[in-house]
Amino acid sequence: GEGPEDLRQVVLALTEHPAAASVLASGAAWPRFVKMVEAQGGDVGAFESRSRGTATHVVCSERTGVVAEMEARACGEAAFALGAGRRAASERIDPEVGLEVHVRLGQKVEVGQALVTVHHRAGRGLERAVEALRRALRIGDEHHEALPLVGRRW
């Protein structure tokens, strides 16, 4: 119940369960999540130590305008360069690296405004990640209608 509002909206839209909002508000969702992670052999402690041992780099807007494009594939390439992905199942994924996106499509931004915080380990893949993010995020002059957080469900 303490996460960002847009994440809350996505969770509620995807669950379509009448009790979901009250479960989130009560804090009961966290213990349920912990049980699911433990049942699958996951390390719950990894959530407590998120971003320890990693550095951050903030990618800022180089101009004033509107977020006109956020290309998902290039964002994925950025995360992959940091170690958040793998080519083979035997490779290790680093759970402490990744991207924290601060803007949405259609949002107005100013020069120097934070667009994405990159969580990286000792510079591993940082340059490639920043390059990919610069390709992924286009700041334009025209207003673009923000897309809904959940377009449709199958």
N, C-alpha and C positions, 0 to 999 in steps of 0.2 A: 503493500500500500504506500510505499514511500518513493516509488520510481517516478520518472517523468510522465507527464500527462499524456503525451502521444503514445507511449508504450502501454499505458493503462487502456487507452482507447482501442488499441490493436488487440490486447488480451480480451477485452470485453466483446469486441466484434467477432473474434474467432471462437470464443467459447459458446456464445449464444445461450448460456446457462443463466437462469433467473437469479441464482444465488452468487454468481461470480463477483458482482460489485461488492456485496457485503463481505465475502470471503477476503477480498483484497483489502477492504477498509479495516477489517478486524485484525489483520496480521496473520491470519490462519493459513494463508497461502505459502508462507515461508517454510513452516515445518513440513508441510506436504511436499514441497519441492525438495527439501533435504532428504526426506524418505525416498523419493523417486531416484535421486542421485545415488544414494547409498545402495538401493536395491539393484542398481545397474553397475555397482562396483566403482563409482566415481569418488573422487576426493573432494569432500565437502570443504575441507580446509583451504582449497584453492580459491574459494569465493572470499574467504576472509583475508587472504594475502594478495588479492588482486593488485597488480602493478608494482608490487615490491620487487626491487631488483631491476626495474625497467626505467628507462629515461623517457622523457616526452619531448616532442617537437611540435610546435603549433604551426599549421599552414594557415596563413592569413590572406585575406582578399587583397589583391594588388590594385583594385579599383572600386569605385562606388558604382552600384548598379543593383541588378536583381539576379538571383540565382536562376539561370535560364536552363541549365542542364546539369544532371548528376548521373554520369554514365556508370552503371552498376558494374560492368565488366572491368573497367579500369580501377574502380574501388577495390574489387576483388583481387586484381593483380597487385595493388598496393599492399593489401593485407597478406597476400601470399609471399611477397618479397620480404616481409618482416618475419616470416616463420609461422604464420597463422594457418597455413595450409600444407598439404603434402601431395606428392605425386604418386606415392605407393602407400599402402596400408601399414607397411612396416616402419615408415618414417614417423618421427615424433612431431607433434604439433605443440608449439609453445603457447600455453593458455594465458600468458601474461602480456602478449603483444597484440596489437590490433589498432582499430580506428575508432575514435569517438567523434561522430559527426555532429556539428553544432547548428547547422542550417538546414532548411528545407527548400525544395523547389518552389520558386515564386517569392521567396523571402528577400526583402531589401537588405543590402549590406553596404557597409562603408569601407573605405580604404583602411587596411590594418585590422579589420574585424576577424576574429578567429572563425575559420571554416571547419577545420578538422584538427583534433589533437591526435598525433601519432604516438602510440606507445611502442617503443622499440628497445631492443637489447643491445647495448654497446654499439649502436650505429648499424647493426646488421640489417642490410637492405634498406636503410633509411633513404638514401639518395634515390634509389629506384622507386620507392614508395611515394616520395614527394613528387617525382616526375609523373607517375601514374595519376596522382591526385590532381595535379595541375591540368592534365588532359581530361580528367573526369569532371571537374567542376568548371563550368563556363559561366562567367558573370556577364550579363547582357544589359541592354538599356531598356528593353521593353518588359512590361509586366507580363508574367506568365501565371496562369491559373494553377494553384497548387492542386496536385492530385490527391485523391482520398488516400488515407493510410491503408485501407483494405479495399481494393477495387471490386473483387468478387470472390466468392467461395465456390469450390467444386463439391 
